[in-house]
Amino acid sequence: MRSYLLPLFTVVFLSACATATHDSKVGTTLTATSQGNIAAAIQQLEAQTTGSNKEDLLLNMEKGELMRIGTRYKDSLAAFEVADLKVKKWEELAKSDPAKLMSQIGAVFMGDASRDYEGQDYEKVMLTTRMAMNRINMGDLDTARVDIKRTHEREAIIAEFRAKETAAAEQEAKEKGIQVSAKELNGYPTETLNDPEVLKLKNGFQNAFSHYLAGFVYEALNEPSLAAPGYRKAIELRPDLPVLEEGLRGLDQRTSFRRKKGMTDVLFVIEAGNSPARQSQKVAFPVPTPSGLITVSFSFPAIYPDKNSVSISQISLGSQTLPAALVTDFNVMARKALKEDMPGIQARAAIRAIGKAVIQDQVNKKAGALAGLLANVAAAATEPPADDRMWRSLPDRVFIARGFVAPGEYELRLPTQADGAKKINVDGRYMIVPVRLFKNTTYFGEIAQFGKVEMVVATPEVKSKTDVKATKVKATVKKTTTVTKVKAPAQ
């Protein structure tokens, strides 16, 4: 009996050694952040990114995000750069040897959590977007432009690799005779993957915010020919949003002599909450054996919609009201990414289930009923929790608002803001205001301002021919130019 049960109990032991989830590692830091204690949250994560975890992809992304919330942009960028090196290696393999990335055999026996974490595809895209945002806050538009260009290149690599990976997973399943569909996963919440909001997304890695930000940066750099595709792509990813449509429609006027003089073009980036957690869902799967069907349980990741998600339709700046729109929902994106990953996850789980079923069948035949019962218990115990690794400190939702505002000091008010108004000083030709909202606290990032406000030159009003002559005579004596300063609206 021992010879048959030894493989199972060996895996039980190994599985028990790897039960720590990512959510358990970052849970306290997310709680501290949401309660306004960002310094403690950063300290906790810094303690985790030491030793063997110093170059950990996911922990560095978490740390970089918290440092960004705490306006430590240079430190945040350093953490993101460590993570980015990992993603660059993934990109190189995806282009030169994609089969190597698809062959992490350990996942077949030990579950997906045993695989090297390569980042969710939308996380890879947001990593370079976040790096660009840090540079923007540091006043470096030119290098932010480089990160934005890399974002577009990264999206192309992801698209090509995932097409190959899906084809390979389908071929492997076909060769092994595996036919598993989501509707066959008894007990799995398939409705979370087939939600209309999930099905509307074009894919699980491109988001409208990254492309809109690209358009804004190119526009601020006076490159309207590059700004237009950014705005256009954002509209394609999130159609029928007036805020996004105006970005493209008003581009020509904003970058020509018709631009409003004496005004600042202000973009508000309002991010709320945290990205969702993956939860482990046990599913029973019947496997045919020579002795009949044997039921084997295995784990799948599930992501549930956030019923408490923040919704913002407008913001107030002094007496002015600006419409706001939800441009990226990372809960929906995470579920879309999971839906796209499911064929591979199912294939690996099914192979693992078949292996366990074969062992159970052999034990039943050669060691008797009691040993078979023990084998069934051991098989259930060996199934590790589903892989829950995700970039949790990313926001749940991203909203934007944009408008022309006269330079001056204003009070910024958000409809869900718990801790009062924030005074901001509007200035420059372009300006970006980053805000991070939580239920109990609000973080305001460093405001980025670029260029100078164009002054308004007032022309003397001419009422009659007599007045024209008088004006000309006075002009020969002394030429004058009157500059009218645009005052901020009353608070």
ABEGO torsion letter per residue (X at the ends): XAAAAAAAAAAAAAAAAAABBAAAAAAAAAAAAAAGBAAAAAAAAAAABBEAAAABAAAAAAAAAAAAAAGBAAAAAAAAAAAAAAAAAAAAAAAABAAAAAABAAAAAAEAAABBBAEBAAAAAAAAAAAAAAAAAAGBAAAAAAAAAAAAAAAAAAAAAAAAAAAAAAAAAAAAGBBBBAAABBGBBAAAAABAAAAABABAABBAAAAAAAAAAAAAAGBAAAAAAAAAAAAAABBGBAAAAAAAAAAAAAABAABBBGBBBBBBBBBBEBBBBBBBBBBBBBBBBAAEBBBBBBBBBBBBBBAABBBBABBBBEABBBBBBBABBAAAAAAAAAAAAAAAAAAAAAAAAAAAAAAAAAAAAAAEAAAAAAAAAAAAAABBBBBABBBAABBABBBBBBBBBBBEBBBBBBAABAAEBBBBBBBEABBBBBBBBBAABBBBBBBBBBEBBBBBBBBBBBABAAAAAAAAAAAAABBBBBBBBBBBBBX
